[in-house]
Amino acid sequence: METKNINIPKNEYINLLVRIVVGFIFIVTGTSKIVEPALFATEISNYDMMFAPLINLMAIILPWIEIVVGILFVLGVRIKANVIWYVEA
């Protein structure tokens, strides 16, 4: 079975709108995680994927990364690099 390339039209206004919406979502969710780090640490520990000493550290660091990436999305600064930086974190 062959896959077909789909040509998606590039519309700068749609890209801008999506970038701003996604950026604000990152900012709002990151801020809510900063307000209650204990709750976020509990949510991380529920996944049972991380060593216990690292849970609190991740609960403190991840929301700040999320906010920085959200701000950079809204401002349009190095979009491709921001996506890679967030995915790798």
Helices and strands as residue ranges (DSSP letters): H 12-35, H 37-46, H 52-75, H 79-88
